[in-house]
């Protein structure tokens, strides 16, 4: 089927079903018009708020005061605006009869306002608050009040936050001030009760211990030397050096014996033992040896007499010997020196023991002192830091009280909405006319496609390859033609009436009569 045939069939179907099509057009158009008239109107009012924290105070107070950031306010804007306390104030301002409403009705109204309220961020520091209502005045008042309360609540929350922060830091400053005073008192009491609890005590004690140990070693060395000297003097006094004269004679005899033996040895090189000179020398050597034995025995007797304390002439003579007296004095001085050194060793040992005990006490005291000092330093550091933070908090609180911190500005104030949002009567009227005309045409096109009847003889020729002998046209009587004219006039009047009704309703809506 070509386009010409399709248009011919469509025109035929329209003529055949024009009553139904006009009826469908009128019903659809009227239904949409009625729906447009009774469709609930929604009026939306919105306002844009600019939240800014940049002013001339900000660079001056940088590092000293802390201001609330814009991002945090944008994130909490919906919670601030849709709080129960704010919504009740908005409802009272916008005209809801709260006195006549039950708590359940108030709760439902607040929930409805929350659903109709939209809070969104439209830029850096820009907040848009929108509210939709069937009453344009109430939409305007609600939006205006929401913006005003949001600004007031945000500024008040910032002031409360700054004041709370200052009070918290101030309480912490007072707390750590008391802790610092307690630490100072404990430190003072500890230093008062421990004389060694002062800087450098351990160093002084260690130096003292080193000095005492050196003195002790030196004294012990001197004591050992004195004792050895005492032993030597005792040996000398016991006969080894006290009798120099006897020792000299004995030595002379021994030397004479050595000389005689040398002479004898020389003679024996040339002569025999029986030679008179050799015999003479042997006789002299024996005499000298007897004299040595006599002197040795005499010396031993004197030593025994000295040791036993006998007072004979020989002992007295020896004791009167200047060398003996000198040795006795040296021995006495040495013994005195030994006693002195022993006393010094004992005293030094006492001092060393005391210094070691003091070192232990100082070590314990230093550990406790370090703990007290650490506690004191921690409290002092925290106290100093809190003092600085308190002044920063004080400046921040002053900035918020003076309104120099975060500031709000109504960028776009709320206006009274004159036109409803969403689907309006114009949309329903346009949809009614388009669908009223489009639905019948769509029905005709659908009928042409699915109806199996043959409406044109050309179809028989082309599709079935049949020969057409004749075509009998529809014969209308004058009565049928007159009736057709009346039907056409009636249908035209219906269409005109529908369009006129649309025009009248549109005019009345334009003049706000409805």
Beta strands, then each sheet from edge to edge (+ up, - down):
strand 1: 43-52
strand 2: 117-123
strand 3: 126-133
strand 4: 407-412
sheet 1: 2+ 3- 1+ 4-
end
